[in-house]
Amino acid sequence: MTADAALAAIVPSRPAWRSLLWTVPFAILWTWLIYSLPVLLESGLPALAVRLMVHDSSRSACGSTLNAPTSLRASVARLGWRSCPIHALGRGLLDSGHQWVFRTGASPLPLLPSAIFLPIIIGAPLLLSSRRVGQLLDAMPTTWLVALQLYRVFGSQWLAYWLRGLLPGIWALPAGTGDVLTGLFAVSAAIALAAGTAKGRKAAILWNIFGVADLAVAITLGMIIAPGPFQLIVLNGPSIGLDGYPNVLTPVFVVPGSILLHALSLRQLMRRSAG
């Protein structure tokens, strides 16, 4: 019995939309909290919370191979050594963010865009072509890589920044709204996927595509309005301000990490569909 079949047999069938009954109030409460308490925004707690959730959730999802045979668990252990370059790159980017390396004007080179794209350019081919990663994905329920992106609802912090006049609406509205919608529907898509139907798989694929498109829009808008070599629009209002710690953790860690999670989820769904 596959992991998905076992999950479908265990999890009671329920309408996927019912998850919104608790995810929507949670997102509203979080947004109200960080808007009402400016000290939370100033402390950088939202950005740090998201970074921890991405890191810990990813490790839990990829490290839990309880249904896998011993040989596969050994392969996963060896895979950890192969992923060391990706981990080292991520660690280096985070340390650079702590040291304010990505501050506008700190270097003539486009360091922040490079920090976004390098993990994707290096990591995506490795994760999408690796046979051991494919075996790991086969052993995991497809719902895990979908549901864990519930953390995207914390993107409502950008809406709170905009409401307080700290971020331009041209970036905060599409980026924040897209993040919140991706996070809200992550659980709904996972519940639909757990039913084991073709419609549920299609819903999960569409959710992944929407999540990637949201990040692509946020990256593009950020590059054309932020000071730098790619700036096309000069704003009179507040700057996007994502080049300083701890908000810089979002573009250098959360964004590429989320894109790689989407890529892994799509690979997993395609493998199940082909099987």
N, C-alpha and C positions, 0 to 999 in steps of 0.2 A: 504494500500500500504506500503510495507517495505521500509526501508531507502535506500536500494540498488536499488529497482525498481524506486523510486522517483529520485534518482541520475542519473540513466540510462536515464530517460525521460528528465531530465533537461540538462545534459552535452551533447554537440554535439559529434557525433561519429567522431573520427579521428585516424589515425595510431599511435599506441603507441610509435613507434620509433621516432616520430617527437619531442618528449620531449627532446631527446638528442641534438637537435639543439641549445638549450639554456643551458642545464645542463653541456654538455661537455665544451663549452667556459667558463662557470662559474668556473668549476673545474680547468681548465688550468690557468685562470686568478688568482685564489686564490693561486695556487701552485707557480706561477711566483712571486706573490706579497710577499709571506712569504720567498721565496728563495732570492729575490732581496733585501729585507729589513731585515737583520739579527736581528734588534732590535725587530721585532715582535716575532721571535722565542725566543729571550732572555727574553722578557717580560712575556712570557707564555700566551699571548692573545689568540692564537688558541685553547689551551686546555680549557681556561676559556669560550670561545665562544661556544665550543661544549657542555660543561657541562650545560650552560644556555639554549641552544637549546633543549637538551634532557629533561631537567626539565620542561621548559615552554611548549614544544610541548606535552609532556605526560599529563600534567595537562589540557591543552586545549582539547586534544582528549578525555580524560576520563571524563572531567568535563562538556562537552557540550552535554546535553541530551535534546535539544530543541524539538525533535520529540517524546520524551518519555512521557508517562502519568505521572500524579502527583504522583501516588503510586510508580513508578519506581524512580522518582527523589528523593523521600523520602528514598527509599532503597539505592540509591547512597550516600545520606548524611550519612546514618547509616554505609555504607561500609567504609566511611572515618575513622570512629572510629576503625573499625576492622583492617584497614591497618596501624594504628598508630605504631605497633611494627616494621613493615617494614620500615616506614618512620624514626622512631627513630634510627634503625640500620644504615640506609643510612646517616642520619645526623651525627651519631657518627663516621662513617668511614671518612666522609668529614672533620670533625673537627680533626681527627687523622692525616689526610693528611696535613692539615695546620700546625700541630705541628711536622712534620717530623718524625712521629712515624714509618713510613714504610722504613726509611733509612736502607740500607744494613748494618748489624752489630749492629743495634739498639736493637735487641732481638734475642735470640737463636731460637725462634719459627718462623715458616714460616708465618709471619703476612700478607704479601702482597697477596700470594695465598689464604689465608683464607678470606681476604677482597673481593676477586673476587668471591669465591664460596659460602660464607655464605649467601649473599642476594639471590642467585639463589636457594640454598637448602631450604631456609626458604620461599622465596616468590613464587617460582613456584608452589608448591603443593597448597598453599592458593589461588592463582589466577586461577589455572586450575580446582579447584574443587568447588569453591564458586558458589552457585546458583545465587547470586545477580550480581556477575561479569558476569556470562553468560547472565543474563537479560540485563545488560548494553551493552554487545557486540552485542546482538540482536538488540538493538535500534540504534546502531552506524553504519554508512556506513563502509563497509569492507575496503574501500580505505584509510581511515584515518590512520590506524596503519601501512599501507604500505608507503604511501607518506611522512609521517613525518620523516622517516629515510633518507630523503634527506641529513640530517646533516652528514651522513657518508662520504660525499665527502670531508669533512674537514680532514679526515684521510690522505689526501695528505701531511699534515704537516710532516708525517714520511718519505715520499719521499724527502721532502726538507731537513730534518735533515740528511738523507743519502747523498744527493748531496753535502752537506756542510761538510761531513766527521764526523758528530756528532753521527751517529747511524750505527751499522753494517748492511750491506746489507742483511745478512742471515735472519734478522728479519724485517727490514724496507721495503724491496721489497714485500714480500708476504703480510705483514700486511697492508701496505699502499695501494698497488694495490687492494687487496680484499675490503678494505673499500671504495675506490673510485668507484669501479665497483658496489658495493652494493648501494651506494648513487646515482650513475648515473641511475641505472635501477629501483630505487624505484618509481620514477615518471612514468616511462614507464609501470611498473607492475601495478601501481594504475590506469592508464588510461585503460589498457587492462581489469582490474578487473571491472571498471565502466561500461563496455559494457554489463556486466551481462551474459556473455557466459561461457560455460564450459572450453574453452581454456583460457579465461582470469583468471578464478579461478585456473587453473592448473599452469599458469605462475606465479601467486602470491605465490602459494605453493612452487614452485621451487625457486623463489626469496628468500623466507624465509629460505629455507634449505641452499641455498648458503650463505646467511648472517650469519647464525649460524656457518656454516663450516668455514667461514673466521675468526670469532672470536675464534673458537676452535683452529685453526692453530696458530693464533697470541698468544693465551695463552700458548699453548704447547711449541712453539719456545721460547717464553719469559722465561718460567720456566727452559728450559734446557740450556740456554746460560747466564742467569743472575746469579750472585754470590748468592749462597744459597744451601740449602740441596738437591735441585733437579737438580743442574747444572751438565750437562753431557759433554758440550762443552766449553772449555776455549778459548776465543778469544784474539788475540794479539792486535787487533785494539780497537776502541772506545767501551765503555760499553753501554748496552741498556739504562741505565739512566732513568728509569721510576719510581724510588722510591722516588724522591724528588718533592716537590711542585713547580709549579702547574701541571706538567705532570703526577703526581701520580693520579690526578683526573680521568684520562682515565681508568686505571685498576680498581679503587675502585668505580667508579660511572658510567662512560659511558658504559663500557663492560657489567657488570651485568644488567644495565638498558636496553641496547639494546637486550640482550638475552631474558629478560622478555617480551619486546615488541614483539619480534619474536614469543615467546610462546603464547602470547595473540592473535596475528594475526592468527596463525595456529589454535588455538581453535575456533576463530570466523569463519574462513573459513570452518572448519569441521562441525560446527553447521549449517551453511547455506547449506552446501552440504547435510547434513542429513535431513534438513527440506525440 
